[in-house]
Amino acid sequence: MESGGAEKSTNLMESTWTKAAIVRRKFKAGKKRQKDLEYDLERAILEARILFIEFRAAMLKEGIPTSARYARAALVLMTPDKSDVNRVSALSVPRDLDGLPELAERAARLERAEKAVPLGVAIWQRDADAGEPVVWVHPWLVNQRAQQAAKAAEKAFVASEGKDTNAEF
């Protein structure tokens, strides 16, 4: 072995990962966000749609189907600090552009009724080789309360099979 050359680190478990796990790892990897990204509702909806498109493209690249049976996403909203309730809502991101106005309308209702703010994007993925669906949230907000809300959103989105849901945290 030559000295001074850059070595690629290897993960001994990598050979046991399913294709879906490889895609998940690519999307979940990297340094955790240190600062909040405060998006207005319109920007949050567009960012959620973009992430969902990128996720589905990564699945296709690995030869994984991207139908609703295998991949779903949701815009996650949470009640603000100093709210009377601690609620998180996951609103399904549409698979096509025609569904964006309906998502915007549902999100705006939550924003008006509960002063809900965008927390991030929940990704729901069924791994055909491993069985159970996996959910994780790409958060835009990073404070302790947002982390609690993200965990609640993950649990609720799994339980709802990737459909619209609400949960207390």
ZAMARGU-4260 file (C-alpha; in steps of 0.2 Angstrom, whole numbers, plus 5000, padded with zeros to 4 digits):
<rodrens>
0) 5000/5000/5000 | 5007/5017/4995 | 5008/5030/5008 | 5000/5047/5006 | 4986/5041/4995
5) 4968/5044/4999 | 4960/5028/5005 | 4942/5025/5003 | 4934/5020/5019 | 4924/5004/5018
10) 4909/4999/5029 | 4909/4981/5033 | 4890/4980/5033 | 4888/4988/5016 | 4888/4971/5007
15) 4872/4967/5018 | 4862/4983/5013 | 4847/4981/5001 | 4846/4993/4986 | 4833/5003/4996
20) 4845/5005/5011 | 4858/5011/4999 | 4846/5025/4993 | 4841/5029/5011 | 4859/5031/5016
25) 4863/5043/5002 | 4848/5054/5007 | 4851/5053/5026 | 4870/5055/5025 | 4880/5070/5029
30) 4882/5082/5043 | 4867/5087/5053 | 4860/5104/5050 | 4866/5117/5063 | 4854/5131/5059
35) 4836/5133/5055 | 4830/5135/5038 | 4815/5146/5040 | 4804/5143/5024 | 4788/5151/5020
40) 4774/5139/5016 | 4776/5141/4997 | 4795/5138/4997 | 4792/5123/5009 | 4780/5115/4997
45) 4792/5117/4982 | 4807/5111/4992 | 4796/5095/4998 | 4792/5092/4980 | 4810/5094/4974
50) 4816/5082/4987 | 4803/5069/4983 | 4808/5070/4965 | 4826/5068/4969 | 4822/5053/4980
55) 4812/5044/4967 | 4826/5047/4954 | 4839/5039/4966 | 4827/5024/4968 | 4825/5022/4949
60) 4844/5023/4947 | 4845/5008/4959 | 4832/4999/4949 | 4819/5001/4963 | 4800/5005/4958
65) 4794/5022/4964 | 4775/5019/4964 | 4766/5025/4979 | 4768/5007/4985 | 4786/5010/4987
70) 4789/5029/4990 | 4779/5043/4998 | 4783/5060/5005 | 4775/5072/5016 | 4777/5090/5020
75) 4778/5091/5039 | 4771/5106/5048 | 4772/5109/5067 | 4763/5121/5079 | 4774/5135/5084
80) 4783/5138/5101 | 4772/5144/5114 | 4757/5136/5106 | 4743/5128/5117 | 4746/5111/5109
85) 4761/5102/5102 | 4755/5095/5086 | 4763/5089/5070 | 4755/5086/5054 | 4761/5076/5038
90) 4753/5081/5022 | 4756/5070/5007 | 4767/5077/4993 | 4758/5074/4977 | 4766/5063/4964
95) 4762/5075/4950 | 4761/5094/4948 | 4742/5094/4947 | 4741/5090/4966 | 4751/5105/4972
100) 4737/5117/4973 | 4727/5105/4985 | 4743/5103/4996 | 4745/5121/4996 | 4727/5124/5002
105) 4728/5110/5016 | 4744/5118/5022 | 4737/5135/5022 | 4722/5130/5032 | 4734/5123/5045
110) 4744/5139/5045 | 4729/5149/5048 | 4721/5138/5061 | 4736/5133/5071 | 4749/5145/5065
115) 4758/5129/5059 | 4776/5131/5052 | 4786/5120/5040 | 4797/5108/5050 | 4803/5097/5035
120) 4799/5083/5023 | 4795/5065/5029 | 4800/5051/5017 | 4791/5035/5018 | 4800/5020/5009
125) 4795/5002/5008 | 4810/4991/5006 | 4804/4976/4996 | 4819/4966/5002 | 4818/4970/5020
130) 4799/4971/5023 | 4794/4985/5034 | 4792/5003/5028 | 4805/5015/5034 | 4802/5034/5038
135) 4813/5048/5041 | 4811/5067/5042 | 4823/5079/5033 | 4821/5093/5045 | 4823/5112/5041
140) 4821/5116/5060 | 4834/5110/5072 | 4829/5115/5090 | 4824/5103/5103 | 4806/5105/5101
145) 4808/5102/5082 | 4817/5086/5085 | 4803/5080/5096 | 4791/5085/5083 | 4801/5076/5069
150) 4801/5060/5079 | 4782/5061/5082 | 4780/5064/5063 | 4791/5049/5059 | 4780/5037/5070
155) 4764/5044/5064 | 4769/5043/5046 | 4774/5025/5048 | 4758/5021/5057 | 4747/5029/5043
160) 4756/5020/5029 | 4763/5036/5022 | 4746/5045/5021 | 4741/5062/5029 | 4741/5061/5048
165) 4742/5072/5064 | 4751/5068/5080 | 4754/5076/5097 | 4772/5077/5103
</rodrens>
